[in-house]
Structures are given as structure tokens and as C-alpha cells.
Amino acid sequence: MLFKKQPSVLLLVFAGCFCSTVWAENVDSALVSEGETAGQDTSWWLDSHESVSKTIGRWSSGVDGFLSGEESTEQSDFLNQDSQVEIRFGSTVGDGTRASFFDFSAKLRLPNTQDRLRLVIESEPDTLAPESVQNESSEREGVVESALATNISAAVRYIEEDLGLDVDAGVRVDFPLDPFIRFRFKQGRQINQWQWWQNQELFAYYSKGVGARYRLGLGYTATPELAYSTDFSVVWLDRENRFYGRENFAIQQRLDDKNRVGYQLSFLQSGEHELSPDSYLYNVQYERLLYKKWLVGQLKPQFTHDEEDDYHGKFSLTLSMVILLGPEYLH
């Protein structure tokens, strides 16, 4: 069934990439034209991006000084280059339906704590098992509805690089508040063009219960522009007494400095005692830098085959935008 669908997938991907490239070129031209017209005056959205990025640097420095007990330097806005906020939003259409999503994450580096602490604020997925997600976990009728319904978590992350250990202790901002703790152990190694990694994770939420996750991956970098990877992850949730598993096969291709394409095939499984097939999907994700390093457009056509629907293919198209904020993106 997979190979029977392949010609239509290639045709849709080609058409989508062509249209998005033309659209991106028009956006680039409009941005350049706007900048030339304004002369020395920057537009409001560029001013807003610069202002918020500087605020993130100041906030990061203030939190760093508070937790470490050391006063931040005058130039700390530009020293905390690893502090950033990522906002991603868009819509998914297919089979007469339309849904929108909104996700964000903020990671503030705290260098005066000997680089062992991070402040992490991010949107929480609707499920503790992202292995079961086929499209976006925060889909709602509209972007605004998705943003308003998004659950937020705030955590202090302790990092012990020698042990490959991350510990998140925080709270999920819900009513009532939902405290949680997560332990992650990471190992990996790169040998020439090959690399492997594995992650073990234990987590406990006051309202959602406890769980454990394991992930194993292998990657091969053929050239600086072309890389292959495969990974397998499985999670167990105590409340559901159920396992969820996912296998991904991916190819990442860098076309030039502004354009990148990713190809992915995924198999999803679940079960109470052993994993059984739920669905499989394949997609192509095209990304383009629309402005400098901080505005990215994404286009992803996808076919999904569910076991409940006798593996009949359903087509969907996801259009999204990514905005990156922080001192790193001021230049």
C-alpha cells in the first residue's frame, strides 16, 4: 500500500515545495523592499523582535543573579547567547477538516550557577505519550483557541554533564497546580560519520501519575548536506497501564543556506502487555529561512494510515511558522 501511494506523494511534495518556494521568495522580496523604503527606521515587527530578545537576555541575567547570588554584569544581555524562546504556530488541513496549533518553549541559561541550571518554561502536550501523536498535540479549532487552552509548565533543570543526567523539578500551571519531577539519563557517542544515542527517562506528575521512557537512535552523516537517522522509543504510563512505541526513519537534506527538506516514515504501536500496530505515516517537511535566522516557514504534506480505518490513507497538509527570540538572534 505504501508504494502504491508513492507517485501521488511525490507529485504533491513537488507542487507544495514549488509553491512554498515561490511564496518564500515573495516574502523575502517584500521584507527587503520594506527595509529599503523605511531607510533608517525599522518596522514595528523588527522593533518588537529586538525589544523582546533583549528582554529575554535581561530576564535571564536577573534570574541567574537571583539563583547564584552574584550580580550580573552590564553586558549580560549579550553574554547569555543560549537563552531563547521558540514560538511555533500554524494549521493542519485534510479530508475536509481544519485544525490549528500553538506551541512555545523558553530555555534560559544561568551561567553563574556553573552552567548546571536552566529555567525551562514550555507548553505541555496533551498527552504524556508523544509516541502516539500523529500530527500536532495542541490542535484546536483556531490558533487563539489553541493558545488559550495550552497548558504551561515551568521547571528548574539541573544538569550533570559527567553523568549525562538532567533533572527537571517544576509545576504544570493548571488548576489545581500540578507539580512534577523528571529524571533523564543520556548517553551517546560519535565515531567518524556514525553516531548513536540512548535516553532513559522517569517522570512523575501529581495528577497524571508516573511513567518511564526509553529511546535508542542511530545516525549517519553522509555529507554535510545529507544525513540519515533511525530511532525507536517506548513509554509506559502507570495510570493507563499501557505501552506506546514509535519507530522513525528519517532523511535530512540541506539544499542551501536557506532551504532544508526532511523525509520521515514512522510506525506507531501500543498495547497493555505487548506492542501491536496502530498506524503508520510518512511525510516530507520543507523549511525555509524567511528572514535572517529567526523567522522560519514550514510546509509538511503527510499520509496517515490507521489500523482502525483498515489502513486507508488520509492526506493532510500542515503549514506553520517558527519565530525565534533571544540575544543570539539580534545580529
N, C-alpha and C positions, 0 to 999 in steps of 0.2 A: 504493500500500500504506500509505503514511503516513497519508493522510486516512481510509482505511477504519478504522484503529485509533483515530482521534481520539475518538469518543464514549466508548469504554471508558476511555481515558486520563483524560478529564475527570471521569468518574464516580469512578474510583479516586483521582484527586487530591482531589476534593471530599471523599470519605469519609475519606481519610488526613488531610487538613488539619483536618476537623471533629474527628476522634478525637484528633489531637495537640493541638488547642487545648483540648479538654476535659481531657486529661491534664495539660497545662501549667498550666491553671487550678487543678487539684487539687494539683499540686506547689507552686505559689505559696501556696495556702491553707495547706498543711502547713508550709511554711517560716515563714510569718507566725505560725501557731499555735505552732510550736516556740519561736520567739523570744519570744513573749509569755509562754509557760509558764516559760521559763528566767529571765525577768526580766533582771537584770544579767549573768547568766552566759551566755556564748556556748557553742554546741555545739562538739563536738570538731572537726568538719569545718571550721567557721568559724575556729577557733583554728589549725588546720593550714594553712589557706589564708593567714591573716595571717602566720604564722611563716615559711612558705616564701617568700612575697612579700617580706618583709623580708630574708630570707637572700639572695635574688636581688639586692636592692639593695646589700647589704654586699659580696657576691662581686663584683658589677660594679665597685664602688668600689675594692676591693682589686686587681683585675686592672688597672683604669685607673691606679692609683697605681704599680703594678709596671712597666707598659709605658711610662708617661710620666716616671717618676722624680719625680713630685710627690705629696706627701702628700694624701690625701683629707680633706675637711672632716668635721666631726662629723655634719652633717646630710646627708651624701652619699646615705644610703638613699633619701631622698625627692627628691633632685635628678635622679637618673638615671631619669626617668619613661619613657624609651624602652626600658629593659631589661625584657624579658619572656620568659616561657616559655608555649608553647601546647601542650596535650595534647589529642589527638583520638582517640577510640576508638569502636567500635560493631560492628554486624553487618549483613551483606547476605544476604537470603533470596530464593529464587526457583527455580522449576522443581524443587522437591524437594531443593534444595541449600542449605547454610548455611555462610557463611564469616565470620570476624571479622578486624578490623584494629586496628592501634595505630600512631599517628604522633605525633611531637612535634618541636618546634623551639625553640631558645633563642637569642635575639639580645641581646647585652649591649653597650650603648652605652658608649663610652670618651671622654668629653668633653675630658679633659685632653690628648688626642692631637690637638687641633684638629679634633675630630669627623671625623677621616679613617679611624679604625679601628673595627671592630666585631669582637666574638668571636661566631662562629656555630657552634652545636652543634645538629645535627638528625639525624633519621632519614633514611636514604638509601633511595630507591625501589629496587625490584628490577631496574629497567631504566634505562638512560641515555636512553631514548626515551619520556617520559611521553605523547607524542603517540599512542602505541599502546595506552594504558591505557583500558579501558572502565569499570571500577569503581574499586577501591582497589588500589594497587600492593603493599600489605603484607598481603594476605589470607592467613589461615591458618585452621586448624580452630577455634581459640579465640583470645580476646584475649590470654591469657597466652602461648600459643604464638607469636602474632604479635609480642608484646613481646620474648620471648626470642630470636626469630630476626631481629629488626630490626638492620640494620647502622647504625652510628653514624658520623658524620663530624664532625670538629672543624677549624675553619679560622679564620684571621685574615683579615678582609675589609678591604682598603684601598679607600677611596672618594675619587675625584677628581671632585667635582660639576661643575666647569667643563667637563670633557671628557665627562661622562656615563659615567665609567669605574668599574667595580668589578673588583677582583682578589681572588680567594679562593685562599689557599695553605694547605693543610692535609693531613690524613691521614684515611683511612677506617679506622675501628677494626675490622679484620678480622685473621685470622691466615693468612698474614703481613700486617703493616700495609701499607696501600695508599695511598701519597702521591698527591696530585693538585694541579692548578692550573687555575683557571678565569678567563678574561677576559670581561667583559661590557661592551658599549658600548650606552648607552641614549640615545635622542633622542625628543622629543615636544613637542607644543605644544597649547595650548587657545585656541580662538577662539570667544568667546561661549559658545554651548551645545555646540559641537563640540570634539572633541579627537582627536588621532592620536598614535600612538607606534610606534616600531620598536626592536627589540633585536637585537644581534648577539652571539654567544657562541662562544668557542673553549675547549675543555677537553681535558685530558689526564690519564688515570689510568694508574698504573704497570701494573696488571693488566688493565684493560678497554680500553686503547687510547685513541685520540684521536677527536675529533668536532667538529662545528660545527653551530650552530643559528641560524636567522633567524626573527623573528616581526614581524608587521605588524598593527596594530589600529586601529580607528576606533570612536569612541563619540559618542553624542548624548544629552544630558540634557534631556528634555522638560520635566520639572518636578522640584523637589527630591525628589519621591517616585517618579519614574519615569525610568528610563534604559535606552537601547538600546546594544548594542555588538556588534561582529563582529571576529574576528581570525583570522589564518592563521599557522601555524608549520610549519617543516620542519627536520628534523635529519638529519645524515649521520653514520653510525658507521663508522669505518675497519675495525674487526675484522669486522663483518658485511658490509661493502661494500654498505650498503643505506640507502635514504632512508625516512623516516617523516614523514607530513604529517597535519595536522589543521586543520579549519575549524570554528569555533564561532560560533553566532548566539545571542545571549542578551538577555533582558529582565530587569531588576531592578526590583522593585516594593516600596516601603516602605509597609506598611499602617498602622503606627503606631510608637510608640517601642519596642515590644517585638517586633513581628512583621514579617517580611520574606519575600517569595517571589521565587524566581528561576526562569525558564524557559529551557531550553537545548536547542538542536539542534546535533549535531556529526556531521561526516563524517570518517572515518579512511581514510587511504591509505598504501600502502607500495610499494616496488619497488627493484630493483637499479640501473636506469638511468632509469626514469621512474615516476611515481606512478600506481598503479591502485587502484580502490576496494576496501577491505577490509570496512568495515561502516559503519553509521550508527546513531545513538542519539538519543533525546530523553527529557528528564526534567524534573521540577519539584522544586525544593528549597525546603522550608519551614523557616524558622528562627525560633526564639523565645528571647528572653532569659528564663531561668528564675529567675535571682537576680542582682540588681544588674547589673554589666557583665561579669561574669567566668564565668557558667555559662550555656551555650547548648545548646539541644536542636535537633537537625536530623532531618528526615524527607524522604527522596527516593525517590519511585516512578520507575521507568525502564523503557523498552522499548529493547532492543538487537536490531539486525538484522545478522547476519553473512553475508558472501558465501559462506562455506563451508557454511552451512545454508540456502542459496538464499534468504537474506534473510527467513526466517521470524522473526517477532517473539518475543523471550524477555523475560518480565517479571521484574523484581527490585525489591526494596524495601530501602533502606538506612536504618537507624536509628543515629544517632550522637550523641555528647555531646562538647562542647568545654569545656575548663577553661583559663582564662587566669590566669597568675600573674605578679606583679611589683608594684613600688611604685605603678604607675598604678591598680591595682585594689584599693588599700587603703581608698579613700574611697567 
